[in-house]
Amino acid sequence: MDLDDFLALLEWTGRQIRADKPGAIPAHFEAILKRLEIDQDAWLDTVQHFGSRFHLVAGSVKRLMQAAREDGQHWFQGKSAAQRAYQSV
């Protein structure tokens, strides 16, 4: 994902979270979320509750396991959140 797409996705996410600025997901964001294998509703939930769902590392279960191994750990907190957010859509 390039920087412009990332920043636009961030803006859209903020509009979804703030009740006074709702908006439909643009088609190109749907494609980005699909390519990243992220469910739209789970993405919003993850962003809203990020600090209580993930610590140190966030991403798919595979990425959490990889990061833990690289850090000499068995696991990082966030497996359930990762399974909900980063799934095939």
ABEGO torsion letter per residue (X at the ends): XBAAAAAAAAAAAAAAABAABBBBBBAAAAAAAAAAGBBAAAAAAAAAAAAAABBGBBEBAAAAAAAAAAAGBABBBGAAAAAAABBBX
